[in-house]
C-alpha cells in the first residue's frame, strides 16, 4: 500500500523571489501559497520548500542557504574556495522525506574547486554537516529524486558528453548516512514510481528507455525507439518523462520536422506492469523539459516566468474538473 504523502510543494523563481505552490486537488493555474525573499545579491539556482511552508533551502553558485518566510537566515554554508566560474555548474538541493536532512550536490570540479564533485548531507535545523562524499564525478549539474516510502534519495549527475551517473543515499539504522553508485555511466534517471517499487531511466545516447527494480536497479524491461513505431535513425527518446501513475509511465519521443525546420515531441504511455506501449498523452508545452509529472494522474506545465498549470488525464478530484487528454 502506498502511504498517504504530505502535500507536494514545488517552487518557481521568476524574479528575485521564491514562490512555493502546494499541489493538492486544484487544477488549472496554481497560485503561490508562500513567498520567500532570498538574501540581497543571491542568485538562486535551485530551491526546495517543505510541506509546512515555513522555510526554504536554496543554492547559489557558491552557497546553500536556509531561511524563514520572514527572511531570517537559519543557517548558510559557503562553498570554499569561492568560484568565479559563471557557467557550466549548477548546485542542487533536496529536503528529505522526513524533513530532517538537506542533501546538496556540489559540482566542485566544474567550479574549479577540486578534482571531483561532492554530495553533502546537512542537518536541516542547524546546517551541521552529517556526511560528505567525494563522488568522483565531473558534473555540470544534477537532480535529486526522493524515494516516496523508504526515505532514500536518488541523485542523477550529468557529465555532459561523458554521460550520466546515478547515485543513491540514505540514513542507515544507526543514523549514519550511506551511499551507493549504480554501475552505469550511460543512464539518465527520469523518475521514481509513486509506490517506490521501480524507477525509470533513459539511455544517455537516447536510444531507449528502461525500467528498473528498486533498490538494486535490476532491469525489468527496456523499450527501444522502434517499440514506439519510430525510425531510430530519425527519432530519439528525450531526457524527460516519468510516472503519470504507479502503473503508467510517460515516455517522450522526439525528432526533427524537416519541412517545418523544427523539432517535434510526442508523449507515449507505457504500462509498466506489462511493458506494453499504449496511446499518447496530449500535452500542451513549448519545451518538453517543462512537463512535470506528479504521479497521481496529473502533470504541470507552464512557462518559467509564469505560474505552473496543472492538468489531469480525465476528471480531476476537484469539482472544477479540467480534462486534458
N, C-alpha and C positions, 0 to 999 in steps of 0.2 A: 504494500500500500504506500502511495506517495504521501508524505506528511504535508499538512496544510502549511504552505510557506508564508513568510511575512510579506506584506505588500512590496512589490518590486518598485524600486526607485531608480530612475535614470536621471542623468544630468546633461545639460547643454550649456555652452559658454559662448553665446552670440556676441557679447561685448565684454566689458570689464566686470561682469557679474557671472556667478554660477547659479543657474536655475535648476531646481530639483523638482521632478514630476513624479507623482505617485500613480502607478498603473494599477487600477482596480477594475471596476466594472464599466467605467465610462468608455465611450467610443467617440470617434471624431477627433477634433483638435483638443489637445490637453493643455491645461493651464498650470503654471508653476504653483506648487504647494509651499515652497520655501525659496528664499533668495539669499545668497551668500555673497559677500564682498571680499575678494582677496586682498592681501596686503598691497599697499600702493607700490606700483612698479613691478609686481609679479605678473608674468605672462603664463597663464595656466595652460599646461599641456594636457593633462588628464585629471579627472576628479571623480570622487565617489562619495555618496551620502547614504547613511544608514536609514532604516525604516522609521526611526524616531524623529528624523529631520532636525536633530539638534546640533549636528556638527558636520563639517565637510573635511575630507582629506584630499589634497591636490598636489600634483607635481609641477614643478617648473623645470627648465633645463638644468638647474643647479641646486634644487632643494625639494624636500617634501614637507608639507605644512598641514597642520590640523588646527582649525579654528571654529568658533561657535557662530551661530546666526547673528549674534551681536557684534561679531568681528574681532572677538578676543582670541589671541593665539594661545592654544593649549600647549602645543609643542611644535618644534620645527627642527629639521636636520639639514645642514648644508652638505652637498656632495663636494668633497675635497679631493684634489685642488679644484678651484673654480675653473670651468671650461669656457673658453672664448669661441668655441665652435658653435655656430648658429644653426646648422642644418645637418641632417643625417642621423640624429639620435633623439629619441623621444622616450623619456622615462614614463613608466606606467605604474598604477597603484590599484589595489583592491582591498576591500574590507571583508574579513572572514564572515562565514555564515552566522557565527555566534556573536560577531561584533567585537571580539576580544583582541584580534590581531589585525595589523595592516601589513600587506605584502607589497613590496616595492621592487620593481625591476629597474636596474641602473645600467644603461648602455655605456659603460665606462670606457670601453675600447674605442668606440667611435668618437667619444668626447675627449679623447687623448688624456684620460685619467689613469690608464693602466693597460695591461695586456689582455684583460678579459673582463666580461661583464659580471655584475653581482645581482643576486636575489636576496633581499634583506627582509627579515620579519621583525616588525616593531610591536611593542605592547601598545594597544590602541589608546589607553588612557594617558600614559606618560610619554610615549615615544621611545621608551627604552628598547635597545636592540636585543632581541631574543636569539637571533641566529643570523649568520651572514655566510652566503655560499658563493664562491667564485665558480660560475657555471661553465667557464671555458668557451663561451661564445663571443662572436664579434657582431653584435646585432645592431640594427638600425632602430628597432622598436619591438614591442611585444604586446600581447593581450592576455589578460587574466580571465579564467573561466572558473566559477565556483561549482564544485560538486554539490548538488542540492540536498544530499542526505548525510554524507559521512564527514563533511567539514573539510575535505581536502581541496586543494587549489591547483588548477592546471595553469601552465604558462606556455604560450606559443611565441617563440622568439624568431623574428625574421632576420635573416642574414643576407638579404638581397639575392644576388645571383648565386651565392653559395648555399642557398637552401633555407630550411626552417628546422628548428629544434623544439621538441615538446618535452616539458618537464612536469612533474607533479610533486607537490609538497603537502605536508600536513603536520598536525601536532600529535605525537605519539601518546601512548597510555601513561608514560612517565612525565608528560608535559614538555618533552624536548622535540623541537621541530625535526622532521625527517624529510629527505629529498630523494628523488629518483629521476633518471633521464630515460626516455623511451629510445629504443635502438634504431631510430630513423634520422636521416638528415634531409629527407625529401617529402615530408608530410606536413601540411598546414592544418591546425586544429580549427574547426568551424563552430563546434558547439558540443554541449553535453546534453543528453536526453533528460527530460524533466524528472524521470524516476531515478536517474543516475546510473542506469544499468549499462549504458553504452555511450560512445562518443563518435563524432563524425570528422573525418579528415579529407583533404583534397591534395592530390599529388602536386608537388611544387612546380612540375612542368605542365600541370593542368590536363593530364591525360585521363584521370579517373577520380572517382570518389570512393571512399572506403568507410566501413562502419566497424567499430572495434568494441570488444568487451572491456568494461571497467572492472577492476583497475589495471589488469595486466596488459591490455592493448591487443589481445589476440584478434585477428581479423575475422569478422563474421561473414562479410561478403564485400566484393568490390564491383563497381559498375564503371566500365569504360565509356568514353564518349559515344561509341557505337550503340550502346544499350539504350540510348535516348533517341536513336534514329538520325544521328548526325554523322557527317564525314569528319573523321579525326584530323584530316589534313586542312580542314576549313573551319573547324569549331573547337571549342575548349570548355573545360569545366572552370567556372570562375571561383576565385577565392572568397566566396561568401555563401550564404545559406545557413542551414542548421535545422532545428527541430520545430515544426509547426505544432505538433502534439507529441506525446510519448511514442506513438506508433507511426507517425508520418513526418518525414524529413522533406525539406525543400532543397533541391539541387539546381544551381544556376548554370545554364549553358550560354555561351556567347560566341560571337563570330563577327565578321565584317560584311556589311552590305555594300558591295562594290558599286551598285547603281547609285546609292544614296551617299556613298563615301562616308559611312558612319558605322559604328558598332551597334549590334543588336544583342539583347539578352532575353532569355525565356526561363521561366521558373517551373521546374518539373517536380511533381510529388512522387515520393518513394515510400512504399510500405516497408518499414524497417523490420517487420516480423518475418516477411517472406522474401524481401529483395525485389518485389515487383514494382515496375515503373508505372505510374498512373498518369493522370491528366496534368494540366498546367494550372498554376496559381496565377491569377491575373493581378499584377501589381503595378500600380502607377508610381514609378520612381524614376528620376532622371539619372541616378547613379546607383548601380547595384549594391554598393557599399553602404548606402543609406537605408537598406532594408534590415530591420532588426526584428528577428523572430522571438516571440515571448514564450512559446511552448504550450500555450493554452488555447491554441486555435486562432490567435491574433498576432498582429505584427505592427510595427511602427514604420512610418516613412516621414518625410518632411525635409525641407531644405535646412542647411546648417544655421542660417540666420533667422529661422522661424521656429514656431512651436512644433513638437512632434505630433503626428496624426496617427491615431490608432484605428485599425480596420480588423474585421473578423471575417473568417471564411464561414458564411452562414450567419444566422441571427446572433447578436451579441447577448450576453447575460442581462443587459440593461433593457429597459423598456424602449429606449431610442435605438433600436437595432439598426445597424448600418451594413447590410450585406455587401460584400465586395468581391465575391468570386463568381 
